[in-house]
Amino acid sequence: MLLLIIFVVAGCSNTSADKEEDPDFNIIDAMTSIGAVDETFDKQKLQYEFTIDKGKSTIKEDSIQVVLTDWTKDKLIENKITEKRFNEDNIVVKGYVIFESKELTKKNITENQPLIEGIKVNNESDEEIFIKREFNNG
């Protein structure tokens, strides 16, 4: 009985309390591709492009961060945003993640997708907003 109560309480707890989700922000398009960095396949490069519908909200341009899953962070070599384009209705974020893949198979990588959890931004009030999307890959 005690085990059941612990399970119910733990199952209902909010594990992402440090990240506030905002309905004004939404990832409306996501493109990812992944491939080897060199012929040895010791490193993989995940390239991404996300389009964020910003609604009527304003975000701080320098606050954009791509949030990686724990699995990706453990193997991370480099994480770089290469472009941030602020349009009237949306924001386009492009970049790449390079991670260690020496001991990994394609199946290992596929089983651990998504590699990117979402995007974190700060709004005009300096509140941290987490934008999540169920990614098909990457």
ChimeraX attribute file (.defattr): number of C-alpha atoms within 10 A of each C-alpha:
attribute: neighborCount
match mode: 1-to-1
recipient: residues
	/A:1	6
	/A:2	7
	/A:3	8
	/A:4	9
	/A:5	10
	/A:6	11
	/A:7	11
	/A:8	11
	/A:9	10
	/A:10	11
	/A:11	10
	/A:12	9
	/A:13	9
	/A:14	8
	/A:15	9
	/A:16	9
	/A:17	8
	/A:18	10
	/A:19	13
	/A:20	13
	/A:21	16
	/A:22	15
	/A:23	10
	/A:24	14
	/A:25	21
	/A:26	19
	/A:27	20
	/A:28	12
	/A:29	13
	/A:30	19
	/A:31	14
	/A:32	17
	/A:33	12
	/A:34	15
	/A:35	12
	/A:36	15
	/A:37	14
	/A:38	10
	/A:39	7
	/A:40	9
	/A:41	16
	/A:42	14
	/A:43	20
	/A:44	20
	/A:45	21
	/A:46	21
	/A:47	18
	/A:48	20
	/A:49	19
	/A:50	21
	/A:51	19
	/A:52	22
	/A:53	19
	/A:54	21
	/A:55	13
	/A:56	11
	/A:57	12
	/A:58	13
	/A:59	21
	/A:60	12
	/A:61	14
	/A:62	9
	/A:63	13
	/A:64	17
	/A:65	16
	/A:66	23
	/A:67	18
	/A:68	19
	/A:69	15
	/A:70	13
	/A:71	14
	/A:72	21
	/A:73	16
	/A:74	11
	/A:75	13
	/A:76	17
	/A:77	14
	/A:78	12
	/A:79	18
	/A:80	13
	/A:81	16
	/A:82	11
	/A:83	11
	/A:84	17
	/A:85	12
	/A:86	15
	/A:87	11
	/A:88	10
	/A:89	11
	/A:90	19
	/A:91	17
	/A:92	17
	/A:93	21
	/A:94	19
	/A:95	17
	/A:96	19
	/A:97	23
	/A:98	21
	/A:99	21
	/A:100	17
	/A:101	19
	/A:102	11
	/A:103	8
	/A:104	12
	/A:105	11
	/A:106	8
	/A:107	8
	/A:108	11
	/A:109	16
	/A:110	12
	/A:111	10
	/A:112	14
	/A:113	16
	/A:114	19
	/A:115	21
	/A:116	24
	/A:117	20
	/A:118	19
	/A:119	20
	/A:120	18
	/A:121	20
	/A:122	18
	/A:123	15
	/A:124	12
	/A:125	9
	/A:126	11
	/A:127	12
	/A:128	19
	/A:129	22
	/A:130	23
	/A:131	22
	/A:132	17
	/A:133	16
	/A:134	11
	/A:135	17
	/A:136	10
	/A:137	16
	/A:138	21
